[in-house]
């Protein structure tokens, strides 16, 4: 047992703390006496984007009423507010950073975590993370708060069309969420903050989970640190996005199974 915990400690240091030291050296070796305004702009602009999402990205906003009038009434009308939520998230998480990047001299969008090169080299790490997170998801799936929360679209069990419609827009917002927190915020501040950029982006990431079951919100802190470390080390958000979306879909499936509404998959 002692050897196991010692091994676990070694893995923790190899995957995280040792990496933070390496990443921080990039900043410590480049001292500057002048204020770097780039990171300040990234953080303030990110706050604006999240504020926009809070006030205009939900079904109670005036934008949702306009959106609702554009669509016909069908059996899938209950999904409209979830689709609007996904579009609102995507707009806040992508359009706001995109505008800032385009207005920044010599900035390239691919430098904010969208590099594909080296993806397969590090893909095994994310597979391990998924296998670690899956038992935790299975455990919390037995709780009533989990079952009452997922899937967000409560009629996803009706048909493959319902589920496919939900998962399409659900997955879209996950990509832009990863780009916002582990791309724009992280890579936009790392030159000034070094490894501390990981923790700066983790704080608001945790806060957007308020209202969800507490174990998931606390888990978001761990996910933010781990995925942020890997994004900064690999300069890519792609595998993190795939891990995130796979876990999210698994949580939906587990909830449907626990509620006895698993027939759609049979």
C-alpha positions as CSV (number, residue, x, y, z in Angstrom):
1,X,0.0,0.0,0.0
2,X,2.8,2.4,0.9
3,X,4.5,1.7,-2.5
4,X,1.2,2.5,-4.3
5,X,0.9,5.9,-2.6
6,X,4.5,6.6,-3.3
7,X,3.9,5.7,-7.0
8,X,0.9,7.9,-7.0
9,X,2.9,10.8,-5.6
10,X,5.6,10.3,-8.3
11,X,2.9,10.4,-11.0
12,X,1.4,13.6,-9.6
13,X,4.8,15.3,-9.6
14,X,5.6,14.0,-13.1
15,X,2.3,15.0,-14.7
16,X,1.7,18.3,-12.8
17,X,4.1,19.9,-10.4
18,X,7.2,19.1,-12.4
19,X,5.5,20.5,-15.5
20,X,4.5,23.7,-13.7
21,X,8.2,24.3,-12.7
22,X,9.2,23.9,-16.3
23,X,6.5,26.2,-17.6
24,X,7.3,28.8,-15.0
25,X,11.0,28.9,-16.0
26,X,9.9,30.3,-19.4
27,X,8.7,33.4,-17.5
28,X,11.4,33.7,-14.8
29,X,14.1,33.6,-17.5
30,X,12.6,36.6,-19.2
31,X,12.3,39.4,-16.6
32,X,10.6,42.6,-17.7
33,X,10.4,46.0,-16.0
34,X,7.5,47.2,-18.0
35,X,3.8,46.4,-17.6
36,X,2.5,43.9,-20.0
37,X,-1.0,45.0,-21.0
38,X,-1.9,42.0,-23.1
39,X,-2.8,39.7,-20.2
40,X,-4.8,42.5,-18.6
41,X,-6.8,42.9,-21.7
42,X,-7.4,39.2,-22.0
43,X,-8.6,38.9,-18.4
44,X,-10.9,42.0,-18.6
45,X,-12.2,41.0,-22.0
46,X,-12.9,37.5,-20.8
47,X,-14.9,39.1,-17.9
48,X,-17.0,41.0,-20.4
49,X,-17.7,37.8,-22.4
50,X,-18.8,35.9,-19.3
51,X,-21.0,38.9,-18.3
52,X,-22.6,38.9,-21.7
53,X,-23.3,35.1,-21.4
54,X,-24.8,35.5,-17.9
55,X,-27.2,38.3,-18.9
56,X,-28.1,37.4,-22.5
57,X,-27.2,33.7,-23.0
58,X,-30.2,32.1,-21.2
59,X,-33.8,31.4,-22.1
60,X,-35.0,34.4,-20.0
61,X,-33.3,37.0,-22.2
62,X,-34.9,39.1,-24.9
63,X,-32.6,37.4,-27.4
64,X,-34.3,34.0,-26.7
65,X,-37.7,35.5,-27.4
66,X,-36.5,36.7,-30.8
67,X,-34.8,33.4,-31.5
68,X,-38.0,31.5,-30.6
69,X,-40.1,33.5,-33.0
70,X,-37.9,32.5,-35.9
71,X,-38.5,28.8,-35.4
72,X,-41.7,26.8,-36.1
73,X,-43.6,24.9,-33.4
74,X,-42.8,21.2,-33.6
75,X,-42.4,18.2,-31.3
76,X,-38.8,19.4,-30.9
77,X,-39.7,22.9,-29.6
78,X,-38.7,22.0,-26.0
79,X,-35.2,21.7,-27.3
80,X,-35.1,25.3,-28.5
81,X,-34.0,26.9,-25.2
82,X,-31.1,24.4,-25.0
83,X,-30.1,25.1,-28.6
84,X,-30.2,28.8,-27.8
85,X,-28.1,28.3,-24.7
86,X,-25.5,26.4,-26.8
87,X,-25.4,29.2,-29.4
88,X,-25.1,31.8,-26.7
89,X,-22.2,30.0,-25.1
90,X,-20.5,29.5,-28.4
91,X,-20.9,33.2,-29.2
92,X,-19.4,34.3,-25.9
93,X,-16.7,31.7,-25.9
94,X,-15.5,32.3,-29.4
95,X,-16.6,35.6,-31.0
96,X,-15.4,37.7,-28.1
97,X,-11.9,36.2,-28.1
98,X,-11.8,36.1,-31.9
99,X,-12.4,39.9,-32.1
100,X,-9.7,40.5,-29.6
101,X,-7.2,38.3,-31.4
102,X,-7.9,39.9,-34.8
103,X,-7.3,43.3,-33.3
104,X,-4.0,42.2,-31.6
105,X,-0.9,42.9,-33.6
106,X,0.9,39.7,-34.8
107,X,-1.6,37.5,-33.0
108,X,-2.6,34.2,-34.7
109,X,-5.6,32.2,-33.6
110,X,-3.8,28.9,-33.9
111,X,-1.4,30.1,-31.1
112,X,-4.3,29.9,-28.7
113,X,-4.5,26.2,-28.4
114,X,-5.7,25.3,-31.9
115,X,-2.5,23.5,-33.0
116,X,-3.1,20.0,-34.3
117,X,0.6,19.0,-34.6
118,X,1.6,16.6,-31.8
119,X,-2.0,15.6,-31.0
120,X,-1.5,11.8,-31.2
121,X,1.7,12.0,-29.3
122,X,-0.1,13.1,-26.2
123,X,-3.5,11.5,-26.8
124,X,-2.8,8.6,-24.4
125,X,-2.7,11.1,-21.5
126,X,-6.3,12.2,-22.2
127,X,-7.4,8.6,-22.6
128,X,-6.0,7.9,-19.1
129,X,-7.8,10.9,-17.7
130,X,-11.1,9.7,-19.1
131,X,-10.6,6.3,-17.6
132,X,-9.9,8.0,-14.2
133,X,-12.9,10.2,-14.4
134,X,-15.4,7.5,-15.6
135,X,-15.6,5.7,-12.2
136,X,-16.3,9.0,-10.5
137,X,-19.1,9.7,-13.0
138,X,-20.6,6.3,-12.4
139,X,-20.5,6.8,-8.6
140,X,-22.3,10.2,-8.6
141,X,-24.8,8.9,-11.2
142,X,-26.6,7.1,-8.3
143,X,-27.5,10.5,-6.7
144,X,-30.8,12.2,-7.2
145,X,-29.2,15.6,-7.9
146,X,-27.2,14.0,-10.8
147,X,-30.3,12.3,-12.3
148,X,-32.4,15.4,-12.0
149,X,-29.7,17.5,-13.8
150,X,-28.7,15.3,-16.7
151,X,-29.3,15.3,-19.6
152,X,-30.0,19.1,-19.6
153,X,-32.5,18.4,-22.3
154,X,-34.8,16.1,-20.4
155,X,-36.5,14.7,-23.5
156,X,-33.3,13.5,-25.0
157,X,-34.5,9.9,-24.4
158,X,-37.5,10.2,-26.8
159,X,-35.7,9.4,-30.0
160,X,-32.3,9.3,-31.7
161,X,-33.3,12.7,-33.3
162,X,-33.8,14.3,-29.9
163,X,-30.6,12.9,-28.6
164,X,-28.6,13.8,-31.8
165,X,-30.0,17.3,-31.8
166,X,-29.0,17.8,-28.2
167,X,-25.6,16.2,-28.5
168,X,-24.7,18.2,-31.6
169,X,-25.3,21.6,-29.9
170,X,-24.0,20.4,-26.6
171,X,-20.8,19.2,-28.2
172,X,-20.4,22.5,-30.1
173,X,-20.4,24.6,-26.9
174,X,-17.8,22.3,-25.3
175,X,-15.4,23.0,-28.1
176,X,-15.7,26.7,-27.7
177,X,-15.6,26.4,-23.9
178,X,-12.3,24.7,-24.2
179,X,-11.1,27.3,-26.6
180,X,-12.1,30.1,-24.2
181,X,-10.7,28.8,-21.0
182,X,-7.8,26.5,-22.1
183,X,-7.1,28.5,-25.3
184,X,-7.7,32.2,-25.2
185,X,-7.4,32.8,-21.4
186,X,-4.6,30.4,-20.8
187,X,-2.4,31.1,-23.8
188,X,-3.2,34.8,-23.7
189,X,-1.8,35.2,-20.2
190,X,1.0,32.6,-20.0
191,X,3.8,34.9,-21.2
192,X,3.2,37.1,-18.2
193,X,1.9,34.7,-15.6
194,X,3.7,31.5,-16.6
195,X,2.3,28.4,-14.9
196,X,0.0,30.6,-12.8
197,X,-2.1,31.2,-15.9
198,X,-3.4,27.7,-15.4
199,X,-4.9,28.7,-12.0
200,X,-6.1,32.1,-13.3
201,X,-8.2,30.4,-15.9
202,X,-9.4,27.7,-13.5
203,X,-11.2,30.2,-11.2
204,X,-13.9,31.4,-13.7
205,X,-14.1,27.9,-15.1
206,X,-15.2,26.6,-11.7
207,X,-17.7,29.4,-11.3
208,X,-19.6,28.7,-14.5
209,X,-20.5,25.4,-12.9
210,X,-22.4,27.0,-10.0
211,X,-25.9,25.6,-10.0
212,X,-24.8,22.1,-10.9
213,X,-24.3,19.3,-8.4
214,X,-21.5,20.3,-5.9
215,X,-19.3,17.3,-6.6
216,X,-19.2,18.3,-10.3
217,X,-18.4,21.9,-9.4
218,X,-15.5,20.9,-7.2
219,X,-14.4,18.4,-9.8
220,X,-14.2,21.4,-12.3
221,X,-11.3,22.8,-10.2
222,X,-9.3,19.6,-10.7
223,X,-10.3,19.4,-14.4
224,X,-9.4,23.0,-14.9
225,X,-5.9,22.5,-13.4
226,X,-5.2,19.2,-15.2
227,X,-6.6,20.2,-18.6
228,X,-4.9,23.6,-18.3
229,X,-1.6,22.1,-17.6
230,X,-1.8,19.7,-20.5
231,X,-3.0,22.5,-22.9
232,X,-0.1,24.7,-21.9
233,X,2.4,21.9,-22.2
234,X,1.1,20.6,-25.5
235,X,-0.1,24.0,-26.9
236,X,-3.4,22.3,-27.9
237,X,-6.9,22.0,-26.7
238,X,-8.1,19.3,-29.1
239,X,-7.6,16.2,-27.0
240,X,-8.9,18.1,-24.0
241,X,-12.1,18.9,-25.9
242,X,-12.5,15.2,-26.9
243,X,-12.0,14.1,-23.2
244,X,-14.5,16.8,-22.1
245,X,-17.2,15.8,-24.6
246,X,-16.7,12.1,-24.0
247,X,-17.2,12.5,-20.3
248,X,-20.3,14.7,-20.8
249,X,-21.9,12.2,-23.2
250,X,-21.1,9.4,-20.7
251,X,-22.8,11.4,-17.9
252,X,-26.0,11.7,-20.1
253,X,-26.0,8.0,-20.8
254,X,-25.4,7.1,-17.2
255,X,-28.3,9.4,-16.1
256,X,-30.7,7.9,-18.6
257,X,-29.7,4.4,-17.5
258,X,-30.2,5.2,-13.9
259,X,-33.7,6.6,-14.6
260,X,-34.7,3.6,-16.7
261,X,-34.8,5.6,-19.9
262,X,-32.1,3.7,-21.7
263,X,-34.4,2.2,-24.3
264,X,-33.2,4.6,-27.0
265,X,-29.8,2.8,-27.1
266,X,-31.3,-0.7,-27.3
